[in-house]
Amino acid sequence: MKKHTLLSQYAPRAGLTIALLTASSAYAQMSCDTVTTDTLGITGVRVLASEEVAADAGSPIAHCRLEALTEERTGLDGHDYAIHFEIRLPDNWNGRFVHQFNGATDGSVVPAFGSLLGGNSQRTALGEGYAVLSSDAGHDGDSYPDAQLAAGSRFGLDPEARLNYGYKAVETLTPIGKQILTNYYGAAPVRSYGIGCSNGGRHGMVAASRFGDQYDGILVGAPGLNLPKAAIQHALDVQTLHALNGDLRTSFSPADLAAVGAAINQSCDALDGLEDGMVSDIAACQDNFDIQSAVCQDNDNDQCISAAQAQALKTIFAGPRNSWGRQLYSEWAWDPGISGNNWQFWKVQSPIPPWDNLPLIAVMGAGSLAQIFTTPPTKVDGDPESLLNFLLNYDFDRDGWKIYAHNRTYRKSAMSFMAPPDVRHPKLRKLKRSGGKIILFHGVSDPVFSYLDTENWYRRLDRRYHGHADSFAKLYPVPGMNHCAGGPTTDDFNLFEQLVNWVENDQEPQAVTASVRADNPEIPANWSSTRTRKLCPYPETATYIGGNPESADSFVCQ
């Protein structure tokens, strides 16, 4: 690896993959070691470093990595801000651009390998010859060391940093990324894609709505499309679970959640024609399952939960409401993936001592709700107790409306800068009119963002287009899957390949095969290690028609 530091310079899918890589030899690119702020020549972009990266165990393909800044400024809070990004430029470029949308609260430049999502982390856009860009969305999460666990969301005290996190960083970097490719390779990208899960999925949906004509295809996983609303759910979760015994970390044991998962299977597993530990008929299960079926009876063993625990789950799954009965977020789907480790980690307990073993919603979630999604922001101390107490003291009447609030300093509300502007009445006009495509997938047992919220968004989009939204947008529910991956599920799938074929070859995706992932420790012992299932585009359901119960070929989407 050869690195060139330039800090002194300143200025304001197998067959398809082979075909793309083969076509790349026509590009006459710059030499990586000659790339500087001046030679790149993009106004407002300061190159920090360039390095030649060889193909080895740490890199799927030989490439040039550029690191740069843009939009440098001093914030209202006195901190220095910039959009920090890197772009990885393959030696054998396939002529295409991928914007990697990152998750959580951003704040760091995740290496721009371009994970193609699903549970298989080995598939990357960079490895298939795409140029990939990644950024910190306009703030450095390490800038506030005294803020402890609230450091990652402390940028929310700066109005512009909020907007960059919400949408402006992606809006700014999209044309910059394309211009870098044009200057470096001597040719503009022939296609542009966006990929992201979680907050990265939200970035993708916001991009599709605000500037969808800048992308040919967007792959969205587990999108927090109403992220400020989902953060209010964290307060409901914490308050409800804490009320059970005064310690949310012990409110539900793994055995308790496994008992709930078993009860859901007992009620819903056969609805798709086969008892296989997976619930494919999601809608029928919501009608069929009653949480009371998981409650211990006099002669039950420990494979059950208490009546109080059942009521707590019923409250959580109904979603937060204020005292007037207004729904503040969304209902949630019952699915056996509630037994997944990821569900426990997000909502109940973590194995992380510096967090005092609190779940993720009680640390990252509390800081985000207080400092980013509330207007004016509430500066919160970053120790676990303070973060927990913020959620315990959250009042749905007094505080719930603050995600819509704005003032002279913070001129946009959290919902206006975080959610797609047409989220209530989705249209995606720019994406559709330009011929772009979008594919969404969402784990039905996602503990962070409700699958039903995504489904309801898609239903509104479909109504807008009189039942024909699937001409440019597809939604794939993933039964049993937790947040982005994991859980008792078949989460090894390649929807990016489907997206590219749809965009470039006009091959509309239908059923997609998903496999058991070999490194998933949550696969039940009685499942075959070669199990495959069909992921069906909503509203279709995978139904067993006979044959090998471990094979996707034994199912049909209908």
Secondary structure by P-SEA (a helix, b strand, c coil): cbbbbccccccccaaaaaaaaaacccccccccccccccccccccccccbbbbbcccccccbbbbbbbbccccccccccccccccbbbbbbcccccbbbbbbbccccccccccccccccccccccccccccccccccccccccccccccccccccccccaaaaaaaacaaaaaaaaaaaaaaaaaccccccbbbbbbccaaaaaaaaaaccccccccbbbbcccccaaaaaaaaaaaaaaaaaaccccccccccaaaaaaaaaaaaaccccccccccccccaaaaaaacccccccccccccccccccaaaaaaaaaaaaccccccccccbbbbbbccccccaaaaaaccccccccccccccccaaaaaaaccccccccccccccaaaaaaaaaaccccccccccccccccccccccccccccccccccaaaaaaabbbbbbbbccccccccaaaaaaaaaaaaaaacccccccbbbbbbccccccccccccccccaaaaaaaaacccccccbbbbbbbccccccccccccbbbbbbccccccccccccccccccccccc
